[in-house]
Amino acid sequence: MAESTKNQEALEKVRRELRRKSLDQLKLYNPLDIPFQTIYEGYTYVVKPKTENVFLRYIAMKWIREFIDFMINEEERREVDKENDKRKKKGWEVMGPQDRDQFDIRAKLITNDPEKRALYMKMVYRGVSQEHGLDIPEAVPVKRDVRPQDEKLLEELDKVMRVVSTLPDVESDFIEDKKEDLLKEISE
């Protein structure tokens, strides 16, 4: 039980950190001569040409992902146009979408190429503008008495009647841990 609680607390800390980090503000740069936009939950986020803009991390990540895909696809389109111009000059038929695979254009310009993506990411990502929540203190968990109501009332009556307890004054969690340790010893 104690180990499960520790795992849940560790998981909760990770979730809180991910949530906090998702609200960081990232600075992006649009190197294009046209505005580039992304739509997130019905809202449009635009970075004007040759300017920087600041977005929340989750919006910035979507903008970056779409920008990189756009740039790689544009590069592929330019390669295809160049090849088609050569073909037209020779009097050949222009390439269709199926022909692009044969001429190794798509193989060079796949959108999930990490080196190509890193190149474009370096071009647009300008760093963290502001980290969210670092100045906010971490919430302290509140200890709650989870004992049954009757047990709490009985303890209050014992205090009023000045009944001396024979048990050591320790937290109930400690007693539960001891109980589990003893049960493990018996089962081994």
N, C-alpha and C positions, 0 to 999 in steps of 0.2 A: 504494500500500500504506500509506504513512504517513498519507495523508488518510483512508483507510478506518479505520485504527486510531484516529485522532483522532475520527472520527464515532462509532465504537463507544464510545470513552471518554466522549464527551459524552452519548450515549444512556444509558450506564450511570449517569452522574451524575444524569441526570433520573430514571431509575428508582429510584435510591437515595433521592432527595429525595421522590419520590411515596410510596415505602414508609414513609419516616420520617414524613412528614406524615399518612399514613393512621393512624398510631398516636398522633397528638395526642389530647388529651382535651378534649371540648367540653361546655360546660354548657348544659343545656336546661331549659325551664320549661313545665309543663303548666298552662294557665289554665283547664282544664275542671274540672267538679265530679265527674268520674269519672276513674279511672286510665286512662291510655292506654299501650298496649304495642305492641311490634313483636317479631317472631320472626325471628331470624337464625341460620341453621344449626342449628335445633332448640332454641336457647336463647331464652327469653323475657326481654325487657328492658322494664321497666315504670317509668313516671314517675307517681308518686301525684298526686292532685289538689292543685292550688295549691302544688306544691313544685318544687324544682330537683333535677336529677340529672346526673351526669357519665358520659359514655360515650366510647368510642373513636370517632374521627372517622367511620369507615365505618359504624358502628352508628348513630351520631347522625344521619348523613345519611339513612339509611334511615328512622329514626324521624321525622325532620322531613318527609320526602317523604310518608310515610303519614299523618302528622298533617294536613298541608296538604290532601291529597286528601280526608281525612275531613271536615275543616271546610268545604270547598267543597261537597261532596256534602250535608252537613247543611244548609247554607245553601239549596241547591236544594230539598231536601226540605221545609224550612220555607216557602219560596215556593209550592211546589206545594200544601202543606196549606192555606195562606192562600187560594189561588185556589180550591181545592176547597170550602172553607167558604163562599166567596162564591157558588159555583155551587149548593151545597146549599140555601142560603137562597132562591135564585131558582127552585129546583126543577129545575135542569138536572142532566145526568149529570156525574159527577166525571171529571177528566182521567185518562187512561191514560198509559202511558209514551210512546206515539206522539204524544199531544196536547201534551206538554211542548215539543216542538220548534216547534209552531205558535205558541205564546204567548211565544216569545223568552225563556223561562226558562233553557233550557240555553245559549243564546248568551251570556247575561250571566254565567253561572256555569260556564264551561268550566275544567277543571282545569289546563290549560296556559297560562292567562292570567298573564303575568309580573308584572303589577301586583298582582293578587290574591294570588299566591304570595309576593311580596315583603312584602305586608302581614302575612300570617300568619307568615312567617319572622321578621320583626322581633318578633313577639309571643312566639315560643318560643326563639329563639336568644339565649343570654346570653354568648357569646364562648368563647375558648379558655381552658380551665382550666389546662392544662399542655402545653407543647410537648415532644414526644418526641425524645430523641436529640441535643439541642443541646449537651449537655455531653460527649458521646462524641466523641473525635477521629476524623477521617475516616481510614479505612484507607489505608495507604500501599501502593501496588502493589509487589510483589516482582519485581525483575528476575531473570529466569531465563535461564540459558545454554541456548539451544535448538540449539546446534551438535551435530553427530553425536558420539557417544562417542569414535570414533577421533580426531577432530580435537582433542578435549579432551586425550586421552592424549598425542597428539603434542606439544601445547603443553607439557604437564608434562615430557615427555622433553627438549624443547628447553631448558627452564629448568634441569633437572638437568645437562644436558651443556653449559650456558652458551653456547648458540647465540645469536648476536646476530640479532635480527629486523631486517629491512630495511624493514618496514612501520611507519608511525607508530603509536604506541600510542593508538588510538581505539576507541570502541565499534563493534561490528559493525553496529548499527542505522544509524550514521552512514555507513558504507561502503555499506550497502544503499540508503540514500537517495541517495547520490551516484550509484550505479549506475542507479537509476531516473531521476534527472535527466538523466544522459547518454543513456539510451535515449530519453527524450522529445525531447531535442535532435536526435538522429539521425533520429527519425521525422518531425520537423517540417521 
